């Protein structure tokens, strides 16, 4: 088998994703033997993984901004609604979202407390999380 990109060179490895033959030069480009096409696909998937939360936060901010539950401060309402998403993700790291076999009143209080806690945690964690997502996108696009 010869290298997919350099036809005259013998293959010394295979791409871990698509199994194309890779010569010594192509196989040593990255930490793992992976072809350029598959590496670019992985990069795009990782970028999308970090863009989705930014889009979700923007939509939730717009919804909260238009709700204006906190009186006349629409920006703060948008920020708090956006913070629910980030807080919920953090809470799920410690307490996974699960189906509860309680009566409807207990389930209501459980989720009300969980949303309130998510809003509180999100108020502090949202800026850090959004900056983290932006930095990860920049890193993925530049490397």
Long-range contacts (C-beta under 8 A, 24 or more apart in sequence): 4-35, 5-35, 5-36, 17-41, 17-42, 43-140, 43-141, 46-136, 46-140, 47-137, 47-140, 47-141, 50-133, 50-134, 50-136, 50-137, 50-140, 51-133, 51-137, 53-85, 53-86, 53-89, 53-129, 53-130, 53-133, 54-130, 54-133, 54-134, 56-85, 57-82, 57-85, 57-86, 57-126, 57-130, 58-82, 60-84, 60-85, 79-123, 79-126, 80-119, 80-122, 80-123, 81-119, 82-122, 82-126, 83-118, 83-119, 83-121, 83-122, 83-123, 83-125, 83-126, 84-115, 84-118, 84-119, 84-122, 85-118, 85-122, 86-118, 86-121, 86-122, 86-125, 86-126, 86-129, 86-130, 87-117, 87-118, 87-119, 87-120, 87-121, 87-122, 87-123, 87-125, 87-126, 88-114, 88-115, 88-118, 88-122, 89-129, 90-118, 90-121, 90-122, 90-125, 91-117, 91-118, 91-121
